[in-house]
Amino acid sequence: MSPPFLICFYGPESTGKSTLAVRMAERYRTGYVPEVAREIITSNKFTVNDIIRIARAQDQRVREGMKVANRVLFCDSDLITTGIYSRTYLGVVPREVEELEKNLRYDQYFLFDIDVPWVPDGLRDLGEKREEMFAKFKSELERRRIPYILLSGNFEVREQKVTAFVDALLSGK
């Protein structure tokens, strides 16, 4: 069996990544990998050791998901994201996060735009910095020369764009 096509939903907080990852996994009867940080931390007061735990756990969950996915695996987050938040909150990215990131490649990135309403949820606290955070996310992809598809518009439009991409991928077009 060939490895699944890895899709990363990527971008700042409150842009619909988690919801769409679940919806796509249901639609295509496959798995998804949640943003593991939300399972590990309960506030934005975390340490470098927490970041390393998050990175290891995110990497492990993607690798586990790859073993059971049905042709495609949707990932809500990646290790670039872990690094961005580490640098934003702690001023540093642990070397281990950078090393883990090098060992896992996604086949397609979808960069989620900030043109939808920001919704606080207790962990999200960067609503006033959405443009700055979006620029950081975009810049990190471009610095690594990682191609991406920008997802803008309302949630229905975003879902239609991802669905069209995955349908074409699975049909071999």
C-alpha positions, 0 to 999 in steps of 0.5 A: 500500500502506498503512503497517503497524500499528506495535506496540511491545513496551515495558517493563523488561529481562528481561520477554520482549519480544525473544522475543515480537517474534520469535515474533509476526513469524514467526506473522504472516509479517512483520518485527520490529525488534530492540532496536538498542541490543544491537547497538551496545553491549556493556556499560552503560558508554556515552556520550551519543554512544552514546545518540544513535547508538542512537536514530538507528539504532532510528528508521532500523530502524523506518522500514526495517521499515515499508517491508517489513512485512506489515500489522503490524510488531513493534518490540522497544523504542522511543525512550522506552526509549532515553531511560529508560535514558539518564536512568537511567545518564547522568542526561540524555536528549539533545535529539536522542532527544526530537526523534526520538521525536516523529516516530514514533508507534506504533499500539499499546503493550504494557507488559510486567509484571515478574511473570516471572523476571529472567534475567541476560545480561551486559547486564542489571544492573537486576534489583534495581530491577525495580519502580522501572524498571517504574514509570518505563516506565509513568509515561513512557507515562502522562505522554505520554497513550499508551494501552497494554495491560498484559501480565502472566502467564507467557509463554504468556499474554502470547503469547495476549493479543498474538495475540488482539489482532493477530487481531482487528486483522487481521480488522477486528473 
